[in-house]
């Protein structure tokens, strides 16, 4: 809501910084709550539903925000969307409770482990498992940020789709992203129910997503608007398919007391790389006359590269021995 009070570029930047601080705890808390309540084979599906909620917001935005902005001005759009956070907060405070504790009152998660004191960053960063998640976020989060911030501009440059007409293409893309989020979470659990190992189920599911994103490289050459929407929509669905499983990796490989720390560090890495990638995207487009081909080339190959890095770091996805001697290289 602070964005509505900004009157300069600096004020708007400060408001955006405050928004980042406020929303930064969302995913670490969500993933830790899922790890506390759900067994391993169900976590990706639960995460997929949570992730789909963010896409529903993105789905509603191109319908509601242009109407609000064109009718009452851009400040009103920020006030309305900012107020929605208070609605969520009310439901969270009324509905959420911690898992039942043992005789000592110490919470017990769904896998039977007890929640303990958090783990220092220095200890977490000694583990390859943490770096697998961090690198996955660092390499692929910029792509989703690109879709969020640059897609309307790309559709405008390529097909002259203005603000008032951008809703339908964006709705289609984010609806597909919702399907990918829930579907990607369900399928890895389905693989495990068929007897697949955690390592094979997660990585196979992520490989399917990574390969489905490759065709996005050809989006700038698509001949029609809806062909482009189909290609980008598939990539958006595959990203959420990927992201849902990537978010479960910390809970797959770390004890509950370290999950929030790992997710927080990975989220920082993804946000930082996303920031610099958007700056680089602007510089590339300015220098080559709005030619999006190099940007989409990166988007198409980012996930295959990230999965290779993850596999090299954690070929068997063994649990991290947090707090134990010699655990860093497992």
WOFENSUL-V252762 format. One record per residue. N is the residue number from 1. RES is the residue in one letter. OMEGA is omega as a letter, one per 20 degrees, with the letter a starting at -180 (none if undefined). Layout:
n->(N,N)
res->(RES,RES)
omega->(OMEGA,OMEGA)
//
This chain:
n->(1,2,3,4,5,6,7,8,9,10,11,12,13,14,15,16,17,18,19,20,21,22,23,24,25,26,27,28,29,30,31,32,33,34,35,36,37,38,39,40,41,42,43,44,45,46,47,48,49,50,51,52,53,54,55,56,57,58,59,60,61,62,63,64,65,66,67,68,69,70,71,72,73,74,75,76,77,78,79,80,81,82,83,84,85,86,87,88,89,90,91,92,93,94,95,96,97,98,99,100,101,102,103,104,105,106,107,108,109,110,111,112,113,114,115,116,117,118,119,120,121,122,123,124,125,126,127,128,129,130,131,132,133,134,135,136,137,138,139,140,141,142,143,144,145,146,147,148,149,150,151,152,153,154,155,156,157,158,159,160,161,162,163,164,165,166,167,168,169,170,171,172,173,174,175,176,177,178,179,180,181,182,183,184,185,186,187,188,189,190,191,192,193,194,195,196,197,198,199,200,201,202,203,204,205,206,207,208,209,210,211,212,213,214,215,216,217,218,219,220,221,222,223,224,225,226,227,228,229,230,231,232,233,234,235,236,237,238,239,240,241,242,243,244,245,246,247,248,249,250,251,252,253,254,255,256,257,258,259,260,261,262,263,264,265,266,267,268,269,270,271,272,273,274,275,276,277,278,279,280,281,282,283,284,285,286,287,288,289,290,291,292,293,294,295,296,297,298,299,300,301,302,303,304,305,306,307,308,309,310,311,312,313,314,315,316,317,318,319,320,321,322,323,324,325,326,327,328,329,330)
res->(X,X,X,X,X,X,X,X,X,X,X,X,X,X,X,X,X,X,X,X,X,X,X,X,X,X,X,X,X,X,X,X,X,X,X,X,X,X,X,X,X,X,X,X,X,X,X,X,X,X,X,X,X,X,X,X,X,X,X,X,X,X,X,X,X,X,X,X,X,X,X,X,X,X,X,X,X,X,X,X,X,X,X,X,X,X,X,X,X,X,X,X,X,X,X,X,X,X,X,X,X,X,X,X,X,X,X,X,X,X,X,X,X,X,X,X,X,X,X,X,X,X,X,X,X,X,X,X,X,X,X,X,X,X,X,X,X,X,X,X,X,X,X,X,X,X,X,X,X,X,X,X,X,X,X,X,X,X,X,X,X,X,X,X,X,X,X,X,X,X,X,X,X,X,X,X,X,X,X,X,X,X,X,X,X,X,X,X,X,X,X,X,X,X,X,X,X,X,X,X,X,X,X,X,X,X,X,X,X,X,X,X,X,X,X,X,X,X,X,X,X,X,X,X,X,X,X,X,X,X,X,X,X,X,X,X,X,X,X,X,X,X,X,X,X,X,X,X,X,X,X,X,X,X,X,X,X,X,X,X,X,X,X,X,X,X,X,X,X,X,X,X,X,X,X,X,X,X,X,X,X,X,X,X,X,X,X,X,X,X,X,X,X,X,X,X,X,X,X,X,X,X,X,X,X,X,X,X,X,X,X,X,X,X,X,X,X,X,X,X,X,X,X,X,X,X,X,X,X,X)
omega->(a,r,a,a,a,r,r,r,r,r,r,r,r,r,r,r,r,r,r,r,a,a,a,a,a,a,r,r,a,a,r,r,r,r,a,a,a,r,a,a,a,a,a,r,r,r,r,r,r,a,r,r,r,r,r,r,r,r,a,a,a,r,a,a,r,r,r,a,a,a,a,r,a,r,r,r,r,r,a,a,r,a,a,r,r,r,r,a,r,a,r,a,a,a,a,r,r,r,r,a,r,a,a,a,a,a,r,a,a,r,r,a,a,r,a,a,a,a,r,r,a,r,r,a,r,a,r,a,r,a,r,r,a,a,r,r,a,a,a,r,r,a,r,r,r,r,a,a,a,a,r,r,r,r,r,a,a,a,r,r,a,a,a,a,a,a,a,r,a,r,a,a,a,r,r,r,r,r,r,a,a,a,r,r,a,a,r,r,r,r,a,r,r,r,r,r,r,a,a,a,a,a,r,r,r,r,r,r,a,r,r,a,a,a,r,r,a,a,a,a,a,a,a,r,a,r,r,r,r,a,a,r,r,r,r,r,a,r,a,r,r,a,r,r,r,a,r,a,r,r,r,a,a,r,a,a,a,a,a,r,a,a,r,r,r,r,r,a,r,r,a,r,r,r,a,r,r,r,r,r,r,r,r,a,r,a,a,r,r,r,a,a,r,a,r,r,r,a,a,a,a,a,r,r,a,r,r,r,r,a,r,a,a,a,a,r,r,r,r,a,a,r,r,r,r,a,a,a,a,none)
//
